[in-house]
Amino acid sequence: MKFINRFFKDESGATAIEYGLIAALIAVVIIGAVTALGAGVQTNMQAVADAL
């Protein structure tokens, strides 16, 4: 019975899950930023290439 109580009170696994969620959120933000900036950068590079 003590093992079961100790198992349910242990929160070390929750910390790993929280870090995983934070890493996933950061990855989504980075992907969104790169996607949004990618189109603008491509347009500018094309304008430079056309000017040359």
Helices and strands as residue ranges (DSSP letters): H 2-9, H 12-51
